[in-house]
């Protein structure tokens, strides 16, 4: 399963979510890709006021505020019900 974190440098909420995701990787198998929205004008336009945004493959986009239990539940749900692409 692939998870994309839309973030930017200096965002403490982004850093907190990255820490939570690293801990969750010990119980749920997923590959995390971080996208700096400052590097992509389309990402910036879409997410500039919303970061950190978590895009879970086969699941919904998750917007702040992020609560560890809800992030974990969404990851478990996506991992247990993979969608065919």
C-alpha positions in Angstrom: 0.0 0.0 0.0 1.2 3.5 -0.8 0.7 6.6 1.2 1.5 10.1 0.1 2.0 12.9 2.6 1.6 16.4 1.1 3.7 18.7 3.3 6.2 21.5 3.3 9.4 22.3 5.2 8.9 24.1 8.5 5.4 22.7 9.1 5.3 21.3 12.6 1.9 19.6 12.0 3.6 17.8 9.1 6.5 16.7 11.2 4.1 15.5 13.9 2.2 13.4 11.4 5.4 12.0 9.9 6.4 10.8 13.4 3.0 9.2 13.9 3.2 7.5 10.5 6.7 6.1 11.2 5.3 4.5 14.4 2.3 3.1 12.4 4.7 1.5 9.9 5.7 -0.9 12.6 2.2 -2.4 12.6 0.9 -1.7 9.1 2.9 -2.2 5.9 2.9 0.9 3.7 5.3 2.9 1.7 5.4 6.6 2.6 6.2 9.2 0.0 6.5 12.8 1.1 5.6 15.5 -1.5 6.8 19.1 -0.8 3.9 21.2 -2.1 6.4 24.1 -2.7 8.0 21.9 -5.5 4.8 21.5 -7.5 2.5 24.4 -8.4 -0.5 22.1 -8.8 0.1 20.6 -5.3 0.6 24.1 -3.9 -2.6 25.4 -5.4 -4.6 22.5 -4.2 -3.2 22.1 -0.7 -1.5 25.4 0.4 -4.0 26.0 3.2 -4.7 22.4 4.0 -1.4 20.7 4.9 -0.6 18.1 6.1 -2.8 16.1 3.7 -2.6 12.3 3.7 -3.5 10.4 0.6 -3.9 6.7 1.4 -4.1 4.4 -1.6 -7.5 2.9 -1.7 -8.8 5.3 1.0 -9.9 8.9 1.4 -7.8 12.0 1.5 -7.3 12.9 5.2 -7.2 16.6 6.1 -6.2 18.2 9.4 -6.7 18.0 12.2 -5.1 14.5 12.3 -5.9 12.3 15.2 -3.6 9.2 15.6 -6.5 6.8 16.1 -8.3 8.0 13.0 -5.2 7.9 10.8 -4.5 4.4 12.1 -8.1 3.3 11.4 -7.9 4.6 7.9 -4.6 2.9 7.2 -5.9 -0.4 8.6 -9.1 -0.1 6.6 -7.2 0.5 3.3 -4.7 -2.3 4.1 -7.5 -4.8 4.8 -9.6 -3.8 1.8 -7.2 -3.2 -1.1 -8.7 -1.8 -4.2 -7.8 -3.0 -7.7 -6.3 -0.4 -9.9 
